[in-house]
Amino acid sequence: MNNKSLLLSRRTFLRGTGLALALPWFETFAKGGRGLTETPRRFLSVYHPDGVGLPLRSDPAWRDWSWFPRGGGKDFEFTKVLDVLEPLRNDVTIYSGLSHPAARQVHGHSNADQYLTGAPIGGEGPYRNTISLDQVYAEQAGNLTRHSSLVMSTNGGVGGPRGAQTQSFNREGRPIPAMNKPKEIFDLLFVAGSKDAAARLARSKSALDLLMDSTRSLGRQLSRRDQETLKQYLDAVRDTELKLTKAQGWIDAPFPKVDARNLHLDAEPKEARLYFQTMYELIYLAFLSDSTRVATFQLGRENGEGPHDLLSMAVGLGAAHGLTHEVKKPGGWENLGTYNRYQAEEFGRFAQRLKDTPEPTGMGNMLDNTLAMHGSASSSFHLSRNYPIISAGGRNLGFANGRYLKFGKGNEDNQAGAGIDSDAGWQGKVEVEELPLAKLFVTILQRLGVETDSFGGSTGALTV
């Protein structure tokens, strides 16, 4: 048996035993109808804090520096904020008139936790989140890849309630820690562990089994509140157990070999362009190697200071969060628009990277089979309405692009809430009708192959 047949045979064996794909996609095995029969469906959500620039129509800055395009449908014109996406015009869709009903009266500093969940966590008081969009899909697609999902952010970790530093929440509504160091992400994806990794995993599994046995009998002796605390703890243990079980299944599978020439693994947010591009490149390589089919990337924590505040240095501006507070100063709208433009530019660079990469199965390019979303849970100055959202790709998933889609009634020109630069603005009454963003999420899940008709408290899909 030659080497090629041996590799193909190993791939077939791994799929047959339920371990799915241990190796990256190879064009060699996609030819002639052998080997791969399925093209991966991928999902990415990129979140940016602090909303976007929305000047009043009467402001001279409106024509160039308002985030939303002019016009609608296929007949729209980008402003300077999004014109960097013009080369990808037929591969992107812009959305307006969407928001989460439960978040509409929540200050923008507290709403990022809800962006992918739609949960009614409120702006204060008791806190309980729900599962995020990406993790619903990861539950289905995660069994096919080494990593169920890739969770990333500039700040890393989880943050705190209503101050999330991650966009991903599990079935119990607990935040999934985000990774923010490129070297650690690369090692997780592409660097094998030490030779005793299997033994360490086995020991960890045994310890968890013992812990579970010991705590089950304890539950009957606890108060109701302590029982709830114990339940949350055991849920976390079960999550760890599942991850360990999955890790054991992949322990002997070879790590994919990737081209790392475009990576700068020591880059930090203060080196904004290098950092941004390296994080996006890691997502690209994770998708290319089929190490995961689900990723989230949070560009910053709401409510100000942190590593993400340095990303605006890439375009020669001060702290990113401060830009939203200074729009009425000379050049303020242009400064915020310039930063929003930079965010769109890097997202577009990633989308183009996918578009330039053919699928080994022959089913178009990687962008055709990936739905990449870029958005925020605020529009103008901490206003939790009319979320500015871009989607790219997904042609083979049923998404028709090259359009600017407007939903709801009464805000077709995006002037409701425009021009505000103080808290009085977000607290004001907005007399417009918006549709639940969760309806778009139902559409996304259905086209990714998840059988559902509801998400985040909303039923029914959005026609897009």
NORCOR-V621387 format. One record per pair of residues at least 4 apart in sequence whose C-alpha atoms are under 6 Angstrom apart, sorted by the first residue. I is the first residue (numbers start at 0). J is the second residue. D is the distance in whole Angstrom. If there is no record, write none. Layout:
BEGIN
[[I/J/D] [I/J/D]]
END
This chain:
BEGIN
[[4/8/6] [13/18/5] [13/19/6] [14/18/6] [14/19/4] [19/143/5] [21/252/5] [23/255/6] [23/288/4] [23/289/6] [26/359/5] [28/33/6] [28/34/5] [29/33/6] [29/35/5] [29/360/5] [40/368/5] [40/369/6] [41/292/5] [41/293/6] [41/369/4] [42/293/5] [42/369/6] [42/370/5] [42/371/6] [43/293/6] [43/294/5] [43/295/6] [43/371/5] [44/295/5] [44/371/6] [44/372/5] [44/373/6] [45/295/6] [45/296/5] [45/297/6] [45/373/5] [46/297/5] [46/298/6] [46/373/6] [46/374/5] [46/375/6] [47/298/5] [47/375/5] [48/299/6] [48/301/5] [48/375/6] [50/375/6] [50/377/4] [50/378/5] [50/379/6] [51/378/5] [51/379/6] [52/65/6] [52/66/6] [52/336/6] [53/65/5] [53/379/6] [53/417/5] [53/418/6] [54/61/5] [54/65/6] [54/417/6] [54/418/5] [55/417/5] [55/418/5] [56/61/5] [60/64/6] [61/65/5] [63/78/5] [63/79/5] [64/80/6] [64/333/6] [64/336/5] [66/80/6] [68/76/5] [68/77/5] [68/78/6] [69/75/6] [69/76/5] [70/74/6] [70/75/4] [71/75/5] [71/403/5] [72/402/5] [72/403/5] [72/404/6] [73/402/5] [77/81/6] [77/82/5] [78/82/6] [80/336/5] [80/340/5] [81/340/6] [83/344/6] [88/401/5] [89/400/6] [89/401/4] [90/391/6] [90/392/5] [90/400/5] [90/401/6] [91/390/6] [91/391/4] [91/400/5] [91/401/6] [92/389/6] [92/390/5] [92/400/5] [92/401/6] [92/402/5] [92/403/6] [93/388/6] [93/389/5] [93/403/5] [94/388/5] [94/404/5] [95/385/6] [95/405/5] [96/385/5] [96/405/6] [96/406/5] [96/407/5] [96/433/5] [97/385/5] [97/386/6] [97/433/6] [97/434/5] [97/435/6] [97/436/5] [98/384/5] [98/385/6] [98/386/6] [98/435/5] [98/436/5] [99/117/6] [99/435/5] [99/436/6] [101/119/5] [103/383/5] [103/384/6] [105/122/5] [106/381/6] [107/377/6] [107/381/4] [107/382/6] [107/383/6] [108/301/5] [108/302/5] [109/161/5] [112/161/6] [112/163/5] [113/117/5] [113/118/6] [114/376/6] [115/131/5] [115/132/5] [116/129/6] [116/130/6] [116/131/4] [116/455/6] [117/455/5] [118/128/6] [118/129/6] [120/126/5] [120/127/6] [128/172/4] [129/172/4] [130/168/5] [130/169/5] [130/170/5] [130/172/5] [131/167/6] [131/168/5] [137/141/5] [137/147/6] [141/147/4] [144/290/5] [144/291/5] [145/290/5] [146/290/6] [146/291/5] [147/291/6] [148/291/6] [148/293/5] [148/294/5] [149/294/5] [150/177/5] [150/294/6] [150/295/5] [151/177/5] [151/178/5] [151/179/6] [151/295/6] [151/296/5] [152/177/6] [152/179/5] [152/296/5] [152/297/4] [152/298/6] [153/179/5] [153/298/6] [153/299/6] [153/307/6] [154/306/6] [155/177/5] [155/178/5] [155/179/5] [156/176/4] [156/177/5] [157/163/6] [157/164/5] [157/165/5] [157/174/6] [157/176/5] [158/162/6] [158/163/5] [158/164/5] [159/163/6] [164/300/5] [165/177/5] [167/174/6] [167/175/6] [168/172/5] [168/173/5] [168/174/4] [168/175/6] [169/173/5] [181/264/5] [182/264/5] [185/189/6] [186/190/5] [189/254/6] [218/226/6] [221/225/6] [221/226/6] [262/277/5] [263/277/6] [266/273/6] [266/274/5] [267/274/5] [268/274/6] [268/306/6] [268/309/6] [268/310/6] [269/309/5] [270/274/6] [271/275/6] [271/310/5] [271/313/5] [272/313/6] [273/277/6] [276/280/6] [283/287/6] [284/288/6] [285/290/5] [285/291/6] [286/291/6] [286/292/6] [299/307/5] [303/320/5] [304/308/6] [308/318/5] [308/319/5] [309/318/6] [311/316/5] [311/319/5] [312/316/5] [322/335/5] [325/331/6] [326/331/4] [326/332/5] [327/331/6] [332/336/6] [333/337/6] [336/340/6] [343/347/6] [353/365/5] [353/366/5] [354/364/6] [354/365/6] [354/366/5] [356/364/6] [356/365/6] [357/364/4] [358/362/6] [358/363/6] [358/364/5] [358/365/6] [366/392/5] [367/392/5] [367/393/5] [367/394/5] [367/395/5] [368/393/5] [368/395/6] [369/392/6] [369/393/5] [370/392/5] [370/393/5] [371/390/6] [371/391/5] [372/389/6] [372/390/4] [373/388/6] [373/389/5] [374/387/6] [374/388/4] [375/386/6] [376/383/6] [376/386/5] [377/381/5] [377/382/5] [377/383/5] [377/386/6] [378/382/6] [378/385/6] [378/386/5] [380/420/6] [382/425/5] [393/398/5] [394/398/5] [396/446/6] [407/432/5] [407/433/4] [407/434/6] [408/432/5] [409/431/5] [419/424/5] [437/454/6] [437/455/6] [438/459/6] [438/460/5] [438/461/5] [439/461/5] [441/460/5] [442/460/5] [442/461/6] [444/449/5] [445/449/5] [445/450/6] [452/458/6] [452/459/5] [453/457/6] [453/458/4] [453/459/6]]
END
